[in-house]
Amino acid sequence: MYLAGKMVLAVEAGAPNNGRGEETTARVKFARIRGQVYPYISAQAARRWVRDGMVELGSLPSPVTRVGKAQGKAQKANTAADPVRYADDDLFGYMRAGAKKDDAATTLRDSPFMLGTLMSVEPAQLTQDFGVMSRGVAEPVLHGHEFYTADLAAPFLLDLPRIGTFTLPGAVGAGGRPNYLTEEQALQAAEAVAAGAAATQFRDQAAVRLPLEERRRRAALLLEALAQLSGGAKKALHYGDRVPALVMLVPFKGGINPLAHCVDGVEGRGLRVRGEVLRAELDAWAGEWEAPVRVGWRPGFRDDLLEEFRRACASELADGRMVIDHPRTVLRALAAELRDGKLDGWFDDPQRDEPQR
C-alpha cells in the first residue's frame, strides 16, 4: 500500500528557501512559468526539515561525512549509508560513491518517501527588502534580500512496503543496487536493531526485511515529523509557522497520486481546493483506495474554501469515507494507528486477483 498525499504550506512575508545570492542581495528560489514568477521551496529543503523533525522526536540521524575536493570542484558528502541502523537512510535514501582508486562500488537506495517541489499555486510578486548595517561602523554596510507571500503546494507519496525492506543483487549483480545491501550485510546489521530480521521475497526479488514493529515505528515517525514541521531560512527576520495549513492523505494500492489535481490555484484568486475533482478521482479509482480519505485543515486558513469543500464532499463526510480535522491531529492519529498495528496490511503489497484466461 502507498500513502498518497498533497500538502499546502502558507508562507506569509517569508523567505524559507533561498537560491544563490547576487552580490549583496539574497534571492529566494522561483520558477518562471509562462512569463510569471512562481516562488518555490525545493523538495531537498523540505525533506531536510522532516529529517530534522525526526531527530527532535528522538531518531538517531545518519552521520554525514564530507569528502572530495574544494568548493567548485569535484566534491561529495555521504551519510553512513546504513538503512538498517538509521531510519533516515531508510526513509530518504542515499547514494554513496566509492573511491575509484580503491575500486569501491557505488551503493545507493532510492527513497520510499517521495516529495514534489512546493510550488506557489499562483504567480507572486517578490519583494526586495533593503537593509543597512550601521551600528558602530563609520561606513554603513548595505545588503538586501527577497521575500514573498504565497500558498505553496506539493504532492508526496510514501511506499510503505519498502520501509525497512532491502532488495538484494541477483546472480549477475542486477536488481539490488537501488537498495544497497547484500544479504550477509543486512542480516548482520539487523542484529544491532532488533532480533527477527529475515530473508524474504519482495516484488520478485530476494530481499531482507526488518521486523514489522520497527517498520511501523519508522512510518509513524515520518508522519509525526510532518505534523510538527518547522525550519527554513531567514527565521530571524521572517519567522513563520511551517506546519502544513492543509494536508490530504489517501491509502492507495499503486504508486498513483489521485490528489494531483485536487489542489491548485487561480491567478488573482489564489488557492483552489476542488472537492468535485477529488470525488471524480475517487470514483475513477474505485477499488484501488481505502477509506477514509483524511483531510487536515488548519482553523482560520481559508475558511471560505473549507465550506465549499464540505459542501462538495457532503456525502463522503456523512458516510465516513472522508474525515476532516486539524493537520496535526490527522497525521498523529494515523501515526498512532500504524504504531498500534491497526494497519499492518499496509506494509505489504496488496494481493490482486489473477486475470481470467
C-alpha positions in Angstrom: 0.0 0.0 0.0 1.1 3.5 -0.8 0.1 6.6 1.2 -0.6 9.3 -1.4 -0.8 12.9 -0.2 -0.8 16.6 -1.0 0.1 19.4 1.3 0.0 23.2 1.3 2.3 25.5 3.2 1.1 29.1 3.8 4.1 31.5 3.6 3.4 35.0 4.8 6.1 37.6 4.2 8.7 34.8 4.3 11.9 33.6 2.6 12.1 30.0 3.7 14.3 28.7 0.9 17.0 30.9 -0.8 18.7 30.5 -4.1 22.2 31.7 -5.0 22.7 35.3 -3.9 23.8 38.1 -6.2 26.4 40.5 -4.8 24.9 41.8 -1.6 21.3 40.5 -2.2 19.9 37.2 -1.1 17.4 35.7 -3.6 14.6 33.4 -3.0 14.0 30.4 -5.3 11.4 30.8 -8.0 10.4 29.3 -11.3 9.3 31.3 -14.3 6.2 29.8 -15.9 4.6 31.4 -18.9 6.4 34.6 -18.1 5.2 34.7 -14.5 7.1 34.3 -11.3 6.3 31.3 -9.0 8.3 31.1 -5.8 9.0 27.6 -4.5 10.6 25.6 -1.8 12.8 22.8 -3.1 12.0 19.2 -2.1 15.5 18.9 -0.8 14.9 21.7 1.7 11.5 20.4 2.8 12.9 16.8 3.2 15.7 18.3 5.4 13.0 19.9 7.6 11.3 16.5 8.0 14.6 14.8 8.9 15.3 17.4 11.5 11.9 16.9 12.9 12.6 13.1 13.2 15.7 14.0 15.2 13.7 16.2 17.5 11.4 13.3 18.1 14.4 11.1 19.2 15.5 9.5 16.0 19.3 9.0 15.6 20.4 10.7 12.4 22.8 9.0 10.0 26.2 10.8 10.3 27.4 12.8 7.3 31.0 12.9 6.1 32.1 15.4 3.5 34.7 14.0 1.1 36.2 15.2 -2.2 37.8 18.4 -3.3 37.3 22.1 -2.5 34.2 24.1 -3.4 33.6 24.5 -7.1 35.4 21.2 -7.9 34.5 17.5 -7.6 33.0 17.1 -4.1 30.5 15.0 -2.3 29.1 14.2 1.1 28.0 10.8 2.2 25.8 9.6 5.0 26.7 6.3 6.7 24.6 4.6 4.1 23.2 2.2 6.7 19.4 2.0 6.3 19.1 -0.8 8.9 20.6 1.2 11.7 19.5 4.7 10.7 15.8 5.4 9.9 16.6 8.5 7.8 18.9 6.4 5.5 16.0 4.0 5.1 13.2 6.6 4.5 15.1 9.2 2.5 17.5 7.1 0.5 21.1 7.9 -0.4 23.9 7.5 -2.8 27.4 6.7 -1.6 30.0 6.8 -4.4 33.0 4.5 -3.9 36.6 5.8 -4.5 37.9 4.9 -7.9 41.4 4.3 -6.6 40.1 1.6 -4.3 37.8 0.1 -7.0 35.0 0.5 -4.4 31.4 0.1 -5.5 28.8 2.9 -5.6 25.9 2.0 -3.3 22.5 3.6 -3.3 18.9 3.4 -2.1 16.0 5.1 -3.8 13.7 6.9 -1.4 10.5 5.3 -0.1 9.4 8.9 0.8 8.8 10.9 -2.4 8.1 14.6 -2.3 7.4 17.1 -5.1 8.5 20.7 -5.2 6.4 23.0 -3.0 5.4 25.4 -5.8 3.3 28.6 -5.4 -0.3 28.0 -6.6 -0.3 31.3 -8.4 2.2 34.0 -9.5 3.6 36.1 -6.7 5.3 39.4 -6.6 8.7 39.1 -5.0 9.5 42.0 -2.6 13.1 43.2 -2.1 13.9 44.4 1.4 16.8 46.9 1.6 18.9 46.8 4.8 21.8 48.7 6.3 24.3 47.7 8.9 25.4 50.9 10.5 25.8 50.1 14.2 29.3 51.1 15.3 30.8 51.5 11.9 31.8 54.7 10.0 30.8 53.4 6.6 27.4 51.6 6.6 27.2 48.1 5.0 24.4 47.8 2.5 22.5 44.5 1.9 19.2 43.2 0.7 17.0 40.2 0.5 13.8 39.0 -1.1 10.6 37.6 0.4 7.1 36.8 -0.6 3.6 35.8 0.5 2.1 32.7 -1.2 0.4 29.3 -0.7 2.7 26.5 -1.9 1.5 23.0 -2.7 3.3 19.7 -3.3 2.3 16.1 -3.8 4.0 13.3 -1.8 4.0 9.5 -1.8 5.1 7.0 0.8 5.8 3.5 -0.3 5.0 1.7 2.9 6.0 -1.9 2.0 9.5 -0.7 1.1 10.2 0.8 4.5 12.7 -1.5 6.2 12.9 -3.7 3.1 16.1 -4.1 1.2 16.4 -6.0 -2.1 19.5 -8.0 -2.9 21.6 -8.3 -6.1 20.8 -11.1 -8.4 23.2 -13.6 -9.8 24.6 -11.1 -12.3 24.6 -8.2 -9.9 21.4 -6.6 -11.2 18.3 -5.7 -9.2 19.7 -4.9 -5.8 21.6 -1.7 -6.3 18.7 0.6 -5.6 18.5 -0.9 -2.1 22.2 -1.4 -1.4 22.7 -4.4 0.9 24.0 -7.9 0.4 22.1 -10.5 2.4 25.0 -11.1 4.8 25.5 -7.4 5.4 21.8 -6.8 6.0 21.3 -9.7 8.4 24.4 -8.8 10.4 23.4 -5.1 10.7 19.8 -6.0 11.6 21.0 -7.8 14.7 22.0 -4.3 16.0 18.5 -3.1 15.6 16.2 -6.0 16.6 16.1 -9.7 16.5 13.9 -11.3 13.9 15.0 -9.7 10.6 14.6 -12.3 7.9 15.2 -13.0 4.2 12.1 -12.8 2.1 10.9 -12.2 -1.5 9.8 -8.7 -2.4 8.5 -7.6 -5.8 10.1 -10.6 -7.5 13.4 -10.0 -5.9 15.3 -11.6 -3.0 15.2 -9.2 0.0 15.8 -8.7 3.7 13.2 -7.1 5.8 13.3 -5.6 9.3 10.8 -6.7 11.9 7.3 -5.3 11.5 7.5 -3.4 14.8 10.4 -1.4 13.5 8.8 -0.7 10.1 5.7 0.6 11.9 7.8 2.9 14.1 9.6 4.4 11.1 6.4 5.1 9.2 4.8 6.7 12.2 7.9 8.8 12.9 7.8 10.3 9.5 4.1 11.3 9.9 4.8 12.7 13.3 7.6 14.8 12.0 5.3 16.2 9.3 2.8 17.1 12.0 5.3 19.5 13.6 7.1 20.6 10.5 9.5 23.6 11.1 12.6 25.0 9.5 13.7 27.2 6.7 15.9 30.2 6.1 15.6 33.8 7.4 13.8 32.8 10.6 15.3 35.8 12.5 13.7 38.3 10.1 10.8 36.3 8.6 9.8 33.8 11.2 6.7 31.8 10.1 4.9 28.6 11.0 5.7 25.8 8.6 3.1 23.2 9.8 1.0 22.3 6.8 -2.0 24.5 6.5 -3.7 21.8 4.5 -2.9 18.1 4.0 -4.8 15.3 2.2 -4.0 11.6 2.6 -5.4 8.6 0.9 -4.1 5.0 1.1 -3.7 3.7 -2.5 -2.8 0.3 -3.9 -0.4 1.6 -6.6 2.1 4.4 -7.0 -0.5 6.8 -8.3 -1.5 10.0 -6.6 -5.2 10.7 -7.2 -4.8 14.1 -5.3 -2.7 15.6 -8.1 -5.3 18.0 -9.4 -7.4 18.5 -6.3 -5.4 21.4 -5.1 -4.2 24.2 -7.4 -4.6 27.9 -7.8 -6.3 30.5 -10.0 -4.4 33.7 -10.8 -5.9 36.6 -9.0 -7.9 34.3 -6.6 -5.2 32.2 -5.1 -5.6 28.7 -3.7 -8.4 26.4 -5.0 -9.3 23.1 -3.3 -11.6 21.1 -5.6 -13.9 18.7 -3.9 -15.6 17.7 -7.1 -12.3 16.8 -8.7 -11.4 14.6 -5.6 -14.8 12.8 -5.9 -14.3 12.2 -9.6 -10.8 10.8 -9.0 -12.0 8.5 -6.2 -14.8 7.2 -8.4 -12.4 6.6 -11.3 -10.1 4.6 -8.9 -12.8 2.7 -7.1 -11.4 -0.4 -5.5 -7.8 1.0 -5.6 -8.1 3.1 -2.4 -9.1 2.6 1.2 -11.4 4.8 3.1 -11.3 7.2 4.8 -9.7 10.0 2.9 -8.0 12.0 5.7 -8.1 15.8 5.3 -6.2 18.1 7.7 -7.3 21.7 7.5 -5.9 24.3 10.0 -8.6 26.5 11.7 -8.6 30.0 10.2 -6.9 29.0 6.9 -9.2 29.9 4.0 -12.4 29.2 5.9 -14.4 30.1 2.7 -12.7 27.3 0.8 -13.3 24.8 3.6 -17.0 25.5 3.5 -17.1 25.0 -0.3 -15.1 21.7 0.1 -17.5 20.5 2.8 -20.5 21.1 0.5 -18.8 19.4 -2.4 -17.9 16.3 -0.4 -21.0 16.2 1.9 -21.9 12.6 1.1 -18.4 11.3 1.7 -18.2 13.1 5.0 -21.6 11.8 6.0 -20.9 8.2 5.4 -17.3 8.3 6.9 -15.4 7.8 3.6 -13.8 11.2 4.4 -12.8 12.9 7.6 -11.7 16.5 8.3 -9.7 17.6 11.3 -6.6 19.6 12.2 -3.5 18.5 10.2 -1.6 17.7 13.3 -4.4 15.7 14.7 -4.9 13.8 11.4 -1.2 13.0 11.0 -0.6 12.0 14.6 -3.8 9.9 14.7 -2.7 8.0 11.6 0.8 7.5 13.1 -0.8 6.1 16.2 -2.8 3.6 14.2 0.4 2.5 12.4 2.3 2.1 15.7 -0.5 0.1 17.3 -0.6 -2.4 14.5 -4.1 -1.5 13.3 -2.9 -1.0 9.7 -0.3 -3.8 9.3 -1.8 -4.8 5.9 -0.4 -1.5 4.5 3.2 -2.8 4.9 2.7 -5.5 2.2 1.7 -5.1 -1.4 -2.0 -5.8 -2.0 -2.9 -9.2 -3.4 -4.5 -8.9 -6.8 -6.8 -11.4 -8.4 -5.3 -13.3 -11.3 -6.9 -12.3 -14.7 -9.3 -14.8 -16.1 -8.0 -16.8 -19.0 
